[in-house]
Amino acid sequence: MPDRDSENPAEIELLVLCARRNLGAIEGRRLAEIARNPLDWALLLRLADENGLLPLLQSHLLREIGSTAIPPEVLSELQTRGRQNALRALFLTAELFRILEELRRRQIVALPYKGPVLAARAYGSPSLRQFDDLDIVTLQKSMPFVQEAMASLGYQSRLPRERVLANAPSAIPGEYVFVHQVNRAMVEVHTESTLRHFPVQPDLEQMFSRSIIVSVDGREVPAFATEDELLMLAVHGAKDFWARLVWAADVAEIVKQSANLDWESLRTAANKLKVTRMLNLGLWLAHEIVGLALPTEIASRIQADAAVKRLTRQLGDCLLKCEPLPDGPFSRSLYRMRMTEGLWDGLRYWARLTTAPAEEDWAMAELPSKLSKSYAVLRPFRLWKKYGRRMPRK
């Protein structure tokens, strides 16, 4: 929870209070107290949208202060945005069911990730979290069959078919994106080869063997085990500098909804994949910002890592005080190197991310397959062009 004596604007404090599934009595009273005072409602709505918290903001405001205490124009905007989000969540959830059924019919092993499944697990309903696309994880060897399945459902790959079918490491893209030719739904498919922000390639077959079943709108859907879900969320948050409050809230809620979380297995898996610092950073941001209670042993272990405490302060200021996110080649490189423990591991991780091609590199220059290794040389130049002259962003 942010320090009450800090200079955080009231709008941000209110938004942080809403970044959870349920409010306790103390949080509810504080929300009502803030809402009774003058607020920049336009700023609040903008920040909520940018941080993926509009549905939770609407839900908690209506529950704690009621519709009559919200300015009419703000209430109208919240209701409009809420309907739009609920309809999109309903549409994408139905689309996810359709895709998973087709993959199952073809005996393709795959797990949904983020989107409706995360929303249901963390907040109880797909409509209580903002998401604009679907994410599915499968094995690299399954991609030719996934491509056929998606085509049969009306989806077209953004990449040429030969890129989707490529097996050479230098020819595998950062992700596979499919867009429906009619309804324009977008699906990102990830494999062990495209989850490049893991310092060590994850063993997806083992993760799949630990999968569980969760209920999404009354239907049973396969999902990552809680420990694996937290690792996936930690790596995703670290990849994008934990730039949205909802990502810290996701981590907090997944932990809170998991009474039988195996902390020792989580720590072992994180060490094996060299994502311990990423995991600890996500857990500590959830603790510091949205008040996640952690076991004493876990909290002590995290606090022993000075880099995690320093990164938590830096990224927390970005979220709560509108400080600039790490930007520019040097700041971004230093951040990447700090994501793993140990200087050499950090350097190797940074070097791999600096040279492993992403979609933007493919789009910058279309090279023949036999020259695909050249993207590793072109990528550092593109990154310098993209970040070298950019002003710090807030």
Secondary structure, 3 states (H helix, E strand, C coil): CCCCCCCCCHHHHHHHHHCCCCCCHHHHHHHHHHHHCCCCHHHHHHHHHHCCCHHHHHHHHHHHCCHHHCCHHHHHHHHHHHHHHHHHHHHHHHHHHHHHHHHHHCCCCEEEECHHHHHHHHHCCHHHCCCCCEEEEECHHHHHHHHHHHHHCCEEECCCHHHHHCCCHHHCCCCEEEEECCCCCEEEEECCCCCCCCCCCCCHHHHHHCCEEEEECCEEEEECCHHHHHHHHHHHHHHCCCCCHHHHHHHHHHHHCCCCCCHHHHHHHHHHHCCHHHHHHHHHHHHHHHCCCCCHHHHHHHHCCHHHHHHHHHHHHHHHCCCCCCCHHHHHHHHHHHCCCCHHHHHHHHHHHHHCCCHHHHHHCCCCHHHHHHHHHHHHHHHHHHHCCCCCCC
